[in-house]
Amino acid sequence: MITGHDGVARRVNEYFENGDIDTAKQDFNKWVLAVGDGKLPAKLKEGDDEPTWIKILEKLLIKSWNSPIEQIVTETYPNFTAR
């Protein structure tokens, strides 16, 4: 559990069926919390009043040239079409 800027504890661990921690999901969850808490370094872009642009790590990007929406659904809900 990690406590966010609002004082609420949040779960960052997710597990595989065998009980091992899914470290990729754990890293992503921690990154999302850091974004929400404003803990990531932000860059100022020309014309902006304050720095609001953050770098998204390459490993967090969903890459697809055919259908980005389909790829997002597939990555988010891996068994969606099987239901």
VMD Tcl script that builds the backbone (N, CA, C; Angstrom):
set m [mol new atoms 249]
animate dup $m
set s [atomselect $m all]
$s set {name element resname resid chain x y z} {
  {N N MET 1 A 0.833 -1.171 0.000}
  {CA C MET 1 A 0.000 0.000 0.000}
  {C C MET 1 A 0.885 1.245 0.000}
  {N N ILE 2 A 0.426 2.234 -0.722}
  {CA C ILE 2 A 1.090 3.535 -0.752}
  {C C ILE 2 A 0.033 4.578 -0.418}
  {N N THR 3 A 0.415 5.565 0.372}
  {CA C THR 3 A -0.515 6.628 0.715}
  {C C THR 3 A -0.345 7.769 -0.272}
  {N N GLY 4 A -1.444 8.193 -0.882}
  {CA C GLY 4 A -1.422 9.283 -1.842}
  {C C GLY 4 A -1.398 10.632 -1.160}
  {N N HIS 5 A -1.340 11.696 -1.972}
  {CA C HIS 5 A -1.285 13.058 -1.442}
  {C C HIS 5 A -2.515 13.415 -0.612}
  {N N ASP 6 A -3.600 12.700 -0.841}
  {CA C ASP 6 A -4.842 12.962 -0.105}
  {C C ASP 6 A -4.934 12.155 1.185}
  {N N GLY 7 A -3.885 11.404 1.509}
  {CA C GLY 7 A -3.864 10.626 2.738}
  {C C GLY 7 A -4.543 9.267 2.646}
  {N N VAL 8 A -5.050 8.927 1.467}
  {CA C VAL 8 A -5.736 7.654 1.277}
  {C C VAL 8 A -4.727 6.592 0.849}
  {N N ALA 9 A -4.748 5.448 1.520}
  {CA C ALA 9 A -3.854 4.346 1.164}
  {C C ALA 9 A -4.382 3.649 -0.083}
  {N N ARG 10 A -3.472 3.332 -0.997}
  {CA C ARG 10 A -3.860 2.667 -2.234}
  {C C ARG 10 A -3.010 1.428 -2.436}
  {N N ARG 11 A -3.645 0.412 -3.000}
  {CA C ARG 11 A -2.956 -0.849 -3.266}
  {C C ARG 11 A -2.174 -0.712 -4.566}
  {N N VAL 12 A -0.907 -1.080 -4.552}
  {CA C VAL 12 A -0.097 -1.038 -5.758}
  {C C VAL 12 A 0.312 -2.431 -6.224}
  {N N ASN 13 A 0.147 -3.409 -5.355}
  {CA C ASN 13 A 0.547 -4.770 -5.721}
  {C C ASN 13 A -0.586 -5.496 -6.434}
  {N N GLU 14 A -0.236 -6.149 -7.522}
  {CA C GLU 14 A -1.152 -7.065 -8.198}
  {C C GLU 14 A -0.395 -8.376 -8.357}
  {N N TYR 15 A -1.130 -9.470 -8.353}
  {CA C TYR 15 A -0.498 -10.779 -8.306}
  {C C TYR 15 A -0.884 -11.656 -9.488}
  {N N PHE 16 A 0.058 -12.506 -9.882}
  {CA C PHE 16 A -0.230 -13.554 -10.853}
  {C C PHE 16 A -1.042 -14.637 -10.145}
  {N N GLU 17 A -1.610 -15.548 -10.922}
  {CA C GLU 17 A -2.408 -16.625 -10.336}
  {C C GLU 17 A -1.602 -17.496 -9.374}
  {N N ASN 18 A -0.282 -17.584 -9.583}
  {CA C ASN 18 A 0.552 -18.415 -8.705}
  {C C ASN 18 A 0.956 -17.693 -7.417}
  {N N GLY 19 A 0.509 -16.434 -7.246}
  {CA C GLY 19 A 0.796 -15.691 -6.026}
  {C C GLY 19 A 1.981 -14.748 -6.107}
  {N N ASP 20 A 2.761 -14.829 -7.186}
  {CA C ASP 20 A 3.895 -13.919 -7.357}
  {C C ASP 20 A 3.402 -12.517 -7.702}
  {N N ILE 21 A 4.150 -11.494 -7.267}
  {CA C ILE 21 A 3.796 -10.110 -7.570}
  {C C ILE 21 A 4.095 -9.813 -9.036}
  {N N ASP 22 A 3.137 -9.188 -9.711}
  {CA C ASP 22 A 3.316 -8.731 -11.093}
  {C C ASP 22 A 4.022 -7.376 -11.017}
  {N N THR 23 A 5.347 -7.402 -11.143}
  {CA C THR 23 A 6.131 -6.182 -10.956}
  {C C THR 23 A 5.867 -5.141 -12.045}
  {N N ALA 24 A 5.504 -5.566 -13.244}
  {CA C ALA 24 A 5.195 -4.605 -14.302}
  {C C ALA 24 A 3.954 -3.791 -13.924}
  {N N LYS 25 A 2.925 -4.464 -13.426}
  {CA C LYS 25 A 1.719 -3.751 -12.995}
  {C C LYS 25 A 1.997 -2.909 -11.755}
  {N N GLN 26 A 2.828 -3.419 -10.877}
  {CA C GLN 26 A 3.190 -2.674 -9.673}
  {C C GLN 26 A 3.901 -1.368 -10.062}
  {N N ASP 27 A 4.850 -1.450 -11.002}
  {CA C ASP 27 A 5.557 -0.252 -11.463}
  {C C ASP 27 A 4.592 0.749 -12.094}
  {N N PHE 28 A 3.664 0.245 -12.913}
  {CA C PHE 28 A 2.680 1.119 -13.547}
  {C C PHE 28 A 1.793 1.788 -12.494}
  {N N ASN 29 A 1.315 1.020 -11.534}
  {CA C ASN 29 A 0.465 1.577 -10.478}
  {C C ASN 29 A 1.187 2.664 -9.695}
  {N N LYS 30 A 2.450 2.437 -9.377}
  {CA C LYS 30 A 3.234 3.452 -8.664}
  {C C LYS 30 A 3.402 4.704 -9.518}
  {N N TRP 31 A 3.618 4.516 -10.829}
  {CA C TRP 31 A 3.785 5.649 -11.739}
  {C C TRP 31 A 2.500 6.470 -11.801}
  {N N VAL 32 A 1.339 5.800 -11.898}
  {CA C VAL 32 A 0.050 6.512 -11.941}
  {C C VAL 32 A -0.151 7.314 -10.658}
  {N N LEU 33 A 0.170 6.720 -9.509}
  {CA C LEU 33 A 0.048 7.453 -8.248}
  {C C LEU 33 A 0.987 8.659 -8.216}
  {N N ALA 34 A 2.198 8.497 -8.723}
  {CA C ALA 34 A 3.148 9.612 -8.760}
  {C C ALA 34 A 2.633 10.734 -9.659}
  {N N VAL 35 A 1.994 10.386 -10.780}
  {CA C VAL 35 A 1.390 11.397 -11.655}
  {C C VAL 35 A 0.316 12.153 -10.883}
  {N N GLY 36 A -0.587 11.419 -10.262}
  {CA C GLY 36 A -1.688 12.036 -9.526}
  {C C GLY 36 A -1.233 12.884 -8.356}
  {N N ASP 37 A -0.136 12.486 -7.736}
  {CA C ASP 37 A 0.376 13.233 -6.587}
  {C C ASP 37 A 1.282 14.390 -7.003}
  {N N GLY 38 A 1.531 14.536 -8.310}
  {CA C GLY 38 A 2.384 15.620 -8.789}
  {C C GLY 38 A 3.847 15.434 -8.435}
  {N N LYS 39 A 4.280 14.188 -8.293}
  {CA C LYS 39 A 5.657 13.906 -7.890}
  {C C LYS 39 A 6.612 13.719 -9.061}
  {N N LEU 40 A 6.085 13.666 -10.283}
  {CA C LEU 40 A 6.958 13.518 -11.438}
  {C C LEU 40 A 7.433 14.888 -11.904}
  {N N PRO 41 A 8.671 14.965 -12.383}
  {CA C PRO 41 A 9.142 16.252 -12.879}
  {C C PRO 41 A 8.349 16.661 -14.124}
  {N N ALA 42 A 7.927 17.912 -14.159}
  {CA C ALA 42 A 7.159 18.424 -15.290}
  {C C ALA 42 A 7.990 19.462 -16.030}
  {N N LYS 43 A 7.736 19.562 -17.338}
  {CA C LYS 43 A 8.443 20.523 -18.180}
  {C C LYS 43 A 7.497 21.634 -18.593}
  {N N LEU 44 A 8.065 22.797 -18.757}
  {CA C LEU 44 A 7.320 23.952 -19.219}
  {C C LEU 44 A 7.440 24.031 -20.733}
  {N N LYS 45 A 6.325 24.071 -21.410}
  {CA C LYS 45 A 6.309 24.224 -22.866}
  {C C LYS 45 A 6.051 25.689 -23.196}
  {N N GLU 46 A 6.566 26.114 -24.334}
  {CA C GLU 46 A 6.398 27.499 -24.762}
  {C C GLU 46 A 4.914 27.875 -24.798}
  {N N GLY 47 A 4.592 28.989 -24.202}
  {CA C GLY 47 A 3.219 29.465 -24.170}
  {C C GLY 47 A 2.456 29.050 -22.925}
  {N N ASP 48 A 3.004 28.123 -22.143}
  {CA C ASP 48 A 2.345 27.686 -20.914}
  {C C ASP 48 A 2.790 28.559 -19.748}
  {N N ASP 49 A 1.928 28.694 -18.745}
  {CA C ASP 49 A 2.249 29.491 -17.566}
  {C C ASP 49 A 3.019 28.698 -16.517}
  {N N GLU 50 A 2.817 27.386 -16.491}
  {CA C GLU 50 A 3.493 26.555 -15.510}
  {C C GLU 50 A 3.832 25.197 -16.128}
  {N N PRO 51 A 4.824 24.515 -15.570}
  {CA C PRO 51 A 5.203 23.207 -16.122}
  {C C PRO 51 A 4.127 22.153 -15.860}
  {N N THR 52 A 3.612 21.575 -16.942}
  {CA C THR 52 A 2.551 20.564 -16.809}
  {C C THR 52 A 2.798 19.340 -17.672}
  {N N TRP 53 A 3.840 19.335 -18.455}
  {CA C TRP 53 A 4.119 18.215 -19.367}
  {C C TRP 53 A 5.053 17.229 -18.696}
  {N N ILE 54 A 4.652 15.956 -18.669}
  {CA C ILE 54 A 5.483 14.909 -18.086}
  {C C ILE 54 A 5.911 13.928 -19.176}
  {N N LYS 55 A 7.013 13.269 -18.934}
  {CA C LYS 55 A 7.488 12.248 -19.868}
  {C C LYS 55 A 6.858 10.912 -19.499}
  {N N ILE 56 A 6.273 10.254 -20.491}
  {CA C ILE 56 A 5.718 8.917 -20.288}
  {C C ILE 56 A 6.780 7.917 -20.707}
  {N N LEU 57 A 7.110 7.020 -19.814}
  {CA C LEU 57 A 8.164 6.049 -20.099}
  {C C LEU 57 A 7.793 5.181 -21.300}
  {N N GLU 58 A 8.772 4.880 -22.102}
  {CA C GLU 58 A 8.579 4.063 -23.301}
  {C C GLU 58 A 7.905 2.733 -22.986}
  {N N LYS 59 A 8.283 2.117 -21.846}
  {CA C LYS 59 A 7.725 0.805 -21.504}
  {C C LYS 59 A 6.240 0.882 -21.143}
  {N N LEU 60 A 5.709 2.088 -20.902}
  {CA C LEU 60 A 4.299 2.244 -20.562}
  {C C LEU 60 A 3.420 2.529 -21.776}
  {N N LEU 61 A 4.031 2.762 -22.914}
  {CA C LEU 61 A 3.262 3.072 -24.111}
  {C C LEU 61 A 2.671 1.818 -24.728}
  {N N ILE 62 A 1.457 1.942 -25.235}
  {CA C ILE 62 A 0.821 0.863 -25.993}
  {C C ILE 62 A 1.018 1.218 -27.458}
  {N N LYS 63 A 1.738 0.384 -28.162}
  {CA C LYS 63 A 2.086 0.685 -29.547}
  {C C LYS 63 A 1.247 -0.152 -30.501}
  {N N SER 64 A 0.585 0.522 -31.408}
  {CA C SER 64 A -0.201 -0.160 -32.424}
  {C C SER 64 A -0.372 0.767 -33.613}
  {N N TRP 65 A -0.126 0.250 -34.797}
  {CA C TRP 65 A -0.303 1.060 -36.004}
  {C C TRP 65 A -1.654 0.801 -36.652}
  {N N ASN 66 A -2.293 -0.325 -36.347}
  {CA C ASN 66 A -3.553 -0.672 -36.993}
  {C C ASN 66 A -4.744 -0.002 -36.322}
  {N N SER 67 A -4.977 -0.302 -35.071}
  {CA C SER 67 A -6.132 0.235 -34.365}
  {C C SER 67 A -5.751 0.536 -32.918}
  {N N PRO 68 A -5.400 1.779 -32.614}
  {CA C PRO 68 A -5.007 2.108 -31.241}
  {C C PRO 68 A -6.104 1.812 -30.222}
  {N N ILE 69 A -7.358 2.058 -30.561}
  {CA C ILE 69 A -8.442 1.808 -29.611}
  {C C ILE 69 A -8.562 0.318 -29.321}
  {N N GLU 70 A -8.500 -0.503 -30.373}
  {CA C GLU 70 A -8.564 -1.954 -30.169}
  {C C GLU 70 A -7.400 -2.430 -29.299}
  {N N GLN 71 A -6.221 -1.880 -29.518}
  {CA C GLN 71 A -5.052 -2.268 -28.734}
  {C C GLN 71 A -5.220 -1.875 -27.267}
  {N N ILE 72 A -5.778 -0.695 -26.996}
  {CA C ILE 72 A -6.014 -0.263 -25.619}
  {C C ILE 72 A -6.996 -1.205 -24.935}
  {N N VAL 73 A -8.086 -1.556 -25.617}
  {CA C VAL 73 A -9.068 -2.487 -25.050}
  {C C VAL 73 A -8.413 -3.839 -24.788}
  {N N THR 74 A -7.621 -4.338 -25.726}
  {CA C THR 74 A -6.955 -5.630 -25.576}
  {C C THR 74 A -5.984 -5.616 -24.396}
  {N N GLU 75 A -5.222 -4.527 -24.251}
  {CA C GLU 75 A -4.264 -4.429 -23.146}
  {C C GLU 75 A -4.968 -4.260 -21.801}
  {N N THR 76 A -6.079 -3.540 -21.795}
  {CA C THR 76 A -6.796 -3.264 -20.551}
  {C C THR 76 A -7.662 -4.432 -20.113}
  {N N TYR 77 A -8.331 -5.064 -21.092}
  {CA C TYR 77 A -9.235 -6.184 -20.812}
  {C C TYR 77 A -8.831 -7.376 -21.676}
  {N N PRO 78 A -7.789 -8.113 -21.286}
  {CA C PRO 78 A -7.248 -9.175 -22.125}
  {C C PRO 78 A -8.246 -10.268 -22.505}
  {N N ASN 79 A -9.261 -10.520 -21.706}
  {CA C ASN 79 A -10.230 -11.576 -22.001}
  {C C ASN 79 A -11.572 -11.025 -22.471}
  {N N PHE 80 A -11.593 -9.795 -22.914}
  {CA C PHE 80 A -12.854 -9.135 -23.274}
  {C C PHE 80 A -13.606 -9.875 -24.378}
  {N N THR 81 A -12.924 -10.284 -25.425}
  {CA C THR 81 A -13.605 -10.960 -26.553}
  {C C THR 81 A -13.973 -12.400 -26.217}
  {N N ALA 82 A -13.386 -12.971 -25.180}
  {CA C ALA 82 A -13.685 -14.354 -24.804}
  {C C ALA 82 A -14.971 -14.473 -23.981}
  {N N ARG 83 A -15.490 -13.359 -23.530}
  {CA C ARG 83 A -16.683 -13.389 -22.663}
  {C C ARG 83 A -17.949 -13.382 -23.467}
}
mol reanalyze $m
mol bondsrecalc $m
mol representation Tube
mol addrep $m
